Amino acid sequence: MILVELALVVVLVWTIVHLTLRLFDRTDTAEPSTPARWRITHVDVDGETRVVLQRHDARRDRVLGEHVVGAVPLDDPDYEDRFMALMDAARARRALFEAEEDI
């Protein structure tokens, strides 16, 4: 009977230690199963349009980082041309950032 009680105590202690170690080993910064990607977006702020690259985690639906490519005033006479140039630059930077991550 003493051996059964001793075995139960050992199993109970092992379970508590194992669960405690697993609890402390968990991290919220684990790599997502779907890798985050750079996406291009633009926002109108303070009278200008800012073209921005955002590092976006689609699985958790949150922005992990941001890189401002440039801004163009809303009342700029060459708004369309400058905006399209910024979008082209953003596409080139996105390709560069994604290529660097693949290394």
N, C-alpha and C positions, 0 to 999 in steps of 0.2 A: 504493500500500500504506500509506503514511503517513496518508493521508486516512481510510482504513478504521479504522486504529488510533486516530486522533484522534476519530473518531465514536464508537467503542466506549468510549473514556475519558470523553467527554462524557455519553454515555448512562449509564454507570456512576456518575459523579459526580451526575448529576441524580437517579437512582434512590435513591442513598444520602441525599441532601438531602431528597428528597420523603418517604421513609419516616421519616426522623428528625423532620421537622416533623409528620407525622401522629401519631407516637408521643407527642410532647410536647403535641399539641393535644387528645388524648383526655382526657375528664374523667369521673369516676365520679358526678358530681352532675348528669348529664344528665336532662332531664325524662323520666319514664317515658311509654311510649306510652299506657298506661292511667292516667288521673289518680288520684292518691291520694284517698281518701274518708274522711270522719269516720264512725266506727262507735261504737255505744254498747255498753259492757260493764260488768260489775260483778264485784268480787272481795271475798272475805271476808279481812280482814287485822286482826290484833290485836283481835278481838272486835267488829268492826264491818264492815258492808258498804259499800264505796265504789263509787259510780256514777261511771264515767269515760268521757269521750269520747276516742277514740284516732284519730289521723290515721294511716290504714293504707294502705300501698302493696301492693295485691293481687298485682301482677306479681312483686315481689321478696319478698312475704310477710314484711313487717317493719313495725314501728310507727315512724312518723316523729316523732310528737309525742303529747302526752297532756295532757288538761285534766280535772282532778277537779271534778265537779259538786257532790258532797257525800257525806256519810257518815251512816249511821244505826247505832246500837249493836244488836247481835244480840238483846239481852235487852230492848229497848225494847217496852213494851206496845202502842204504836201502830206497830210495825214495818211492817206491811203498808201502812198509809196513808202513812207517811213515805217508804217505799221507792218506792211508786207515784208520789208527788209528785216525788221526785228523778228518776225515769225520764221523767216528763212534762217536767221542766225540761231534762233532757238532750236530749230530742227537739227542744224549742224552740231550744236552743243549737246543735244540729247544723244545723237549718234556717237559723239565722242565719249560722253559719260558712260553710256552703255557698253561701248567697246572697252573702256578701261576696266569696267567691272567684270568682263568676261575673261580677263587675264588671270 
